[in-house]
Amino acid sequence: MERVIERCGGLDVHRDTVAACVRVPGAHGQREQHVRTFGTTTPELLVLRDWLEAHGVTHVAMESTGVYWKPVFYVLEEAFTCLLVNAAHIKQVPGRKTDVLDCIWIAQLLEHGLLRGSFVPPVPIRELRDLTRHRKGLIQERQRAANRLHKLLQDAGLKLASVATDILGVSGRAMLGALVEGTTDPAVLADLARGKLRKTLPALRQALAGRFRPHHAFLVGQVLTHVDYLDEAITTVSEEIEARLAPFEAHLTRLDTAHGIARRTAEVILAEIGVDMSVFPSEHHLASWAGMCPGNNESAGKHKSGKTRKGGRWLRTALVEAAAAAIRTKDSALGARYRRVMRHRGHKKAVVAVAHAMLRAVYHILADGTPYRDPGPNYYDRRHAQRVTRRAIELLERQGYRVVLEPAA
């Protein structure tokens, strides 16, 4: 097999050790390989880098093992061309007949150009990604705290959630604060309602009549304190994200023009895929990398329904949430796509199809530097006029009609 890289290295990364193999030219045209094990502390990784440089290595490959690859990759990326390889891709390469060390096998595959590197964003995007994921974790924890609060109120026989839309709103917080302080009179609690909630005072008095004991007051106070902490933490992280996104404000503004993509969703998308779309050959490659495109399930020339493969859950979650908002827009191509797919595939698959279309649009927004332009609800009909006509004729023929087409004047 043709050799592509003369001096390369393969790394088998574990939590505490890194097994390294370098393959370099030897005497009489033969290949030499050297194997050595290093620790994963920073001083040990610097020794690994010096060892690779001493052998004249130009390319290094490693598997994406959990989060253990990160410190190794970050130390080596400035000195070598580093490839982060999906372990599933290495497993699919045939020819491994013996149980050799993983680092040797990785080095051999890299030597012959059989490995494909994964997308690793630059440092500013990586740091932004850490921040947005941390904020998402805080938001999820706040929702869990709110759910615990709902359970406590149900345990105390208070049906506040049946009347108030948000029990952590202004009126709900006032009532919960009064309950923690010892006020249990339903009339007094209901009188703390503000705004539109005051129109439901009789229902509020009935809902707030329960068995709220000091035990519940203590637990509710603890949950409210935790919610306050989470709100403050979310605000602090959001301010840090806003400061980090200052250089990318133009990209955020363009992303915000797409249906369903709000400011926070645009921040997540930018943190997950970056702004440089040249790393993806096309919008189809981006959708495949994100795991948002249909799976390939073909047999005997027949295309069957294929599930989307696993991708980044953070990007997928943001896109699905944006798609759920986009399908509510009237007179838009995304809403029309949802209604067209939903009739045959159901709600969930239709939302994923809309998310797929949105990601492809995001690619062009970032690659071309242009805002989103909605092609209109009849875009599919215009693009596939013959297909739409054929399906309409087939539908009428199944109903027992004979269809004759005549061009309109």
QUIGIRA-V594691 format. One record per residue. N is the residue number from 0. RES is the residue in one letter. D_FIRST is the distance of its C-alpha to the first C-alpha in Angstrom with 2 decimals. Layout:
<<N & RES & D_FIRST> <N & RES & D_FIRST>>
//
This chain:
<<0 & M & 0.00> <1 & E & 3.79> <2 & R & 6.41> <3 & V & 9.33> <4 & I & 12.05> <5 & E & 13.25> <6 & R & 15.96> <7 & C & 15.96> <8 & G & 17.98> <9 & G & 18.26> <10 & L & 21.81> <11 & D & 23.39> <12 & V & 26.77> <13 & H & 29.95> <14 & R & 33.57> <15 & D & 34.49> <16 & T & 31.28> <17 & V & 27.83> <18 & A & 25.13> <19 & A & 22.82> <20 & C & 19.62> <21 & V & 18.32> <22 & R & 15.19> <23 & V & 16.05> <24 & P & 15.56> <25 & G & 17.58> <26 & A & 19.42> <27 & H & 18.20> <28 & G & 14.75> <29 & Q & 14.06> <30 & R & 13.39> <31 & E & 16.57> <32 & Q & 17.38> <33 & H & 20.91> <34 & V & 22.44> <35 & R & 25.89> <36 & T & 28.17> <37 & F & 30.46> <38 & G & 33.32> <39 & T & 33.57> <40 & T & 36.76> <41 & T & 36.69> <42 & P & 37.32> <43 & E & 34.47> <44 & L & 32.09> <45 & L & 33.20> <46 & V & 32.36> <47 & L & 28.85> <48 & R & 28.54> <49 & D & 29.84> <50 & W & 27.45> <51 & L & 24.41> <52 & E & 26.00> <53 & A & 26.67> <54 & H & 22.97> <55 & G & 22.38> <56 & V & 20.35> <57 & T & 20.02> <58 & H & 18.50> <59 & V & 19.64> <60 & A & 19.01> <61 & M & 21.50> <62 & E & 22.68> <63 & S & 25.90> <64 & T & 28.11> <65 & G & 31.65> <66 & V & 33.17> <67 & Y & 31.90> <68 & W & 28.99> <69 & K & 31.51> <70 & P & 32.95> <71 & V & 29.57> <72 & F & 28.16> <73 & Y & 31.41> <74 & V & 31.46> <75 & L & 27.93> <76 & E & 27.73> <77 & E & 29.84> <78 & A & 27.76> <79 & F & 24.12> <80 & T & 22.15> <81 & C & 22.43> <82 & L & 20.71> <83 & L & 22.79> <84 & V & 20.72> <85 & N & 22.39> <86 & A & 22.11> <87 & A & 22.11> <88 & H & 18.87> <89 & I & 17.12> <90 & K & 18.85> <91 & Q & 17.58> <92 & V & 13.84> <93 & P & 13.29> <94 & G & 11.88> <95 & R & 14.44> <96 & K & 16.38> <97 & T & 18.43> <98 & D & 20.78> <99 & V & 19.23> <100 & L & 20.64> <101 & D & 19.86> <102 & C & 19.38> <103 & I & 16.58> <104 & W & 14.73> <105 & I & 15.46> <106 & A & 14.27> <107 & Q & 10.81> <108 & L & 10.62> <109 & L & 12.20> <110 & E & 9.98> <111 & H & 7.04> <112 & G & 9.98> <113 & L & 10.60> <114 & L & 14.21> <115 & R & 17.20> <116 & G & 20.25> <117 & S & 23.68> <118 & F & 26.74> <119 & V & 28.74> <120 & P & 31.91> <121 & P & 33.50> <122 & V & 36.15> <123 & P & 39.23> <124 & I & 37.86> <125 & R & 36.78> <126 & E & 40.31> <127 & L & 41.84> <128 & R & 39.78> <129 & D & 41.16> <130 & L & 44.66> <131 & T & 44.54> <132 & R & 43.12> <133 & H & 45.83> <134 & R & 48.46> <135 & K & 47.28> <136 & G & 47.65> <137 & L & 51.16> <138 & I & 52.09> <139 & Q & 50.97> <140 & E & 52.97> <141 & R & 55.98> <142 & Q & 55.74> <143 & R & 55.67> <144 & A & 58.78> <145 & A & 60.48> <146 & N & 59.76> <147 & R & 61.34> <148 & L & 64.34> <149 & H & 64.68> <150 & K & 64.73> <151 & L & 67.39> <152 & L & 69.62> <153 & Q & 69.28> <154 & D & 70.20> <155 & A & 73.30> <156 & G & 74.28> <157 & L & 73.82> <158 & K & 72.46> <159 & L & 71.83> <160 & A & 68.42> <161 & S & 70.20> <162 & V & 72.24> <163 & A & 70.27> <164 & T & 66.89> <165 & D & 65.61> <166 & I & 67.26> <167 & L & 65.77> <168 & G & 67.33> <169 & V & 70.46> <170 & S & 72.87> <171 & G & 70.79> <172 & R & 70.38> <173 & A & 74.11> <174 & M & 74.93> <175 & L & 72.45> <176 & G & 73.79> <177 & A & 77.33> <178 & L & 76.34> <179 & V & 74.84> <180 & E & 78.09> <181 & G & 80.16> <182 & T & 81.31> <183 & T & 81.18> <184 & D & 83.83> <185 & P & 82.12> <186 & A & 84.46> <187 & V & 83.75> <188 & L & 80.01> <189 & A & 80.01> <190 & D & 82.02> <191 & L & 79.08> <192 & A & 77.21> <193 & R & 76.48> <194 & G & 75.88> <195 & K & 75.36> <196 & L & 75.30> <197 & R & 79.07> <198 & K & 79.60> <199 & T & 78.57> <200 & L & 81.00> <201 & P & 82.54> <202 & A & 79.15> <203 & L & 78.10> <204 & R & 81.21> <205 & Q & 80.53> <206 & A & 76.84> <207 & L & 77.66> <208 & A & 80.17> <209 & G & 78.40> <210 & R & 78.38> <211 & F & 76.78> <212 & R & 77.43> <213 & P & 76.90> <214 & H & 73.83> <215 & H & 72.26> <216 & A & 73.45> <217 & F & 71.63> <218 & L & 68.31> <219 & V & 68.55> <220 & G & 69.31> <221 & Q & 66.20> <222 & V & 63.99> <223 & L & 65.58> <224 & T & 64.99> <225 & H & 61.33> <226 & V & 61.08> <227 & D & 62.75> <228 & Y & 60.25> <229 & L & 57.31> <230 & D & 58.88> <231 & E & 59.24> <232 & A & 55.67> <233 & I & 54.31> <234 & T & 56.42> <235 & T & 55.25> <236 & V & 51.53> <237 & S & 52.11> <238 & E & 53.78> <239 & E & 50.85> <240 & I & 48.45> <241 & E & 50.78> <242 & A & 50.70> <243 & R & 46.88> <244 & L & 46.68> <245 & A & 49.00> <246 & P & 46.25> <247 & F & 44.93> <248 & E & 48.35> <249 & A & 47.63> <250 & H & 44.61> <251 & L & 46.74> <252 & T & 49.54> <253 & R & 47.33> <254 & L & 45.86> <255 & D & 49.43> <256 & T & 50.28> <257 & A & 48.24> <258 & H & 50.20> <259 & G & 49.96> <260 & I & 48.30> <261 & A & 50.85> <262 & R & 50.58> <263 & R & 49.33> <264 & T & 46.67> <265 & A & 45.51> <266 & E & 45.22> <267 & V & 43.00> <268 & I & 40.71> <269 & L & 40.42> <270 & A & 39.70> <271 & E & 36.92> <272 & I & 34.96> <273 & G & 36.27> <274 & V & 37.37> <275 & D & 34.20> <276 & M & 32.80> <277 & S & 30.11> <278 & V & 27.76> <279 & F & 28.01> <280 & P & 27.01> <281 & S & 29.96> <282 & E & 32.70> <283 & H & 30.76> <284 & H & 27.95> <285 & L & 30.73> <286 & A & 32.41> <287 & S & 29.26> <288 & W & 28.64> <289 & A & 32.32> <290 & G & 32.22> <291 & M & 35.02> <292 & C & 33.58> <293 & P & 34.01> <294 & G & 31.47> <295 & N & 29.48> <296 & N & 31.22> <297 & E & 30.79> <298 & S & 31.27> <299 & A & 32.14> <300 & G & 32.43> <301 & K & 34.93> <302 & H & 34.60> <303 & K & 36.24> <304 & S & 37.39> <305 & G & 34.63> <306 & K & 35.36> <307 & T & 34.18> <308 & R & 31.59> <309 & K & 32.37> <310 & G & 32.44> <311 & G & 34.45> <312 & R & 37.89> <313 & W & 39.70> <314 & L & 38.63> <315 & R & 39.07> <316 & T & 42.56> <317 & A & 43.63> <318 & L & 42.48> <319 & V & 44.18> <320 & E & 47.36> <321 & A & 47.30> <322 & A & 46.78> <323 & A & 49.74> <324 & A & 51.84> <325 & A & 50.55> <326 & I & 51.48> <327 & R & 55.11> <328 & T & 55.25> <329 & K & 57.21> <330 & D & 56.28> <331 & S & 52.65> <332 & A & 49.37> <333 & L & 48.14> <334 & G & 51.32> <335 & A & 51.09> <336 & R & 47.48> <337 & Y & 48.61> <338 & R & 51.51> <339 & R & 49.44> <340 & V & 46.76> <341 & M & 49.30> <342 & R & 51.22> <343 & H & 48.36> <344 & R & 46.17> <345 & G & 48.64> <346 & H & 49.26> <347 & K & 46.26> <348 & K & 43.58> <349 & A & 45.56> <350 & V & 45.62> <351 & V & 41.83> <352 & A & 41.50> <353 & V & 43.79> <354 & A & 41.84> <355 & H & 38.66> <356 & A & 40.56> <357 & M & 41.92> <358 & L & 38.53> <359 & R & 37.38> <360 & A & 40.63> <361 & V & 40.07> <362 & Y & 36.78> <363 & H & 38.69> <364 & I & 41.59> <365 & L & 39.46> <366 & A & 37.10> <367 & D & 39.94> <368 & G & 42.65> <369 & T & 45.14> <370 & P & 47.38> <371 & Y & 47.10> <372 & R & 48.78> <373 & D & 49.61> <374 & P & 49.14> <375 & G & 52.08> <376 & P & 52.68> <377 & N & 52.40> <378 & Y & 48.96> <379 & Y & 47.31> <380 & D & 50.09> <381 & R & 49.73> <382 & R & 45.95> <383 & H & 46.01> <384 & A & 49.43> <385 & Q & 48.68> <386 & R & 47.16> <387 & V & 50.19> <388 & T & 52.57> <389 & R & 50.96> <390 & R & 51.12> <391 & A & 54.74> <392 & I & 55.68> <393 & E & 54.04> <394 & L & 55.94> <395 & L & 59.24> <396 & E & 58.63> <397 & R & 58.04> <398 & Q & 61.44> <399 & G & 63.06> <400 & Y & 63.36> <401 & R & 62.58> <402 & V & 61.10> <403 & V & 61.80> <404 & L & 60.29> <405 & E & 62.40> <406 & P & 61.38> <407 & A & 63.59> <408 & A & 66.00>>
//
